[in-house]
Amino acid sequence: MSNFLNLLGERHSEYVIGTNVSQTPEEIRELVQNVLQSVPSAMNSQTSRAVVFTGDSHARLWEILEATQKEVLGDMFANYQGIFDGAKAGFGTVVFFEDHDAIKAGIPANEERQTLYKEQHAAIAEYATWLALREVDLGASLQHFNIGYAQGFDKSIREEFNLPDSWEMNAQMPFGSIEHPADKKEKMDPSEQVISRD
Ligand SMILES: Cc1cc2nc3c(=O)[nH]c(=O)nc-3n(C[C@H](O)[C@H](O)[C@H](O)COP(=O)(O)O)c2cc1C
């Protein structure tokens, strides 16, 4: 199998992560910059943004998300405690945003397309980053806490970290050293998943 396909197969949702990493925060920021420079976007609109949180800002990020989710979920929060503890134990978090100003400028006059493409841009940026982290032996997972731009659910994150009002939070990707590798998940039959017509 090619190195690329091996890399795809080695990426899993890693929830048991730690701080035993060889990269500096600057190196990780550069890695994510390289990824976002390379991803495709509709009409080259380049609507995706990312912030790499490490150190105190990583801790503060998860403090805010946890406080909100405790309030929102009440007793149900217990089901997510493991995810939060796991994320906090990591080295950092890449938080992905879609810039509404760039969406309006780059995908003009079609609200349906704007909505469709911004989600696709975010997904492409997130998956490519997930793979790039895995390639340098960092494990990550994908989380969606405090999502909801129209409702203002992500406003506290923008305010706390002085981010532009036009940035809609799309997902959080906590990452770090892989301390206990995830089990491989069961996959459906590939012959039902991908078919061909000659
Ligand atoms: C669009 C999308 C949303 C996801 N949301 C979450 C999430 O909120 N929390 C989480 O722990 N995992 C989330 N995941 C991860 C999936 O649960 C995971 O990728 C899937 O079960 C396959 O496992 P693997 O990542 O180990 O291959 C999400 C994945 C995708 C693609």
The ligand as an ORCA input file, in Angstrom:
! r2SCAN-3c Opt
* xyz 0 1
  C     -18.217     15.526     10.579
  C     -17.655     14.783     11.756
  C     -18.060     15.117     13.027
  C     -17.496     14.475     14.134
  N     -17.813     14.909     15.394
  C     -17.190     14.362     16.449
  C     -17.406     14.876     17.748
  O     -18.115     15.902     17.938
  N     -16.790     14.264     18.788
  C     -15.971     13.185     18.598
  O     -15.417     12.676     19.584
  N     -15.732     12.686     17.365
  C     -16.318     13.255     16.296
  N     -16.051     12.785     15.044
  C     -15.176     11.608     14.870
  C     -15.947     10.351     14.447
  O     -16.728      9.844     15.501
  C     -14.901      9.321     13.991
  O     -14.141      9.879     12.940
  C     -15.533      8.010     13.494
  O     -16.192      7.340     14.539
  C     -14.479      7.051     12.920
  O     -13.435      6.843     13.846
  P     -11.926      7.223     13.509
  O     -11.832      8.725     13.480
  O     -11.097      6.648     14.617
  O     -11.602      6.652     12.174
  C     -16.575     13.423     13.943
  C     -16.189     13.082     12.641
  C     -16.701     13.765     11.563
  C     -16.203     13.407     10.188
*
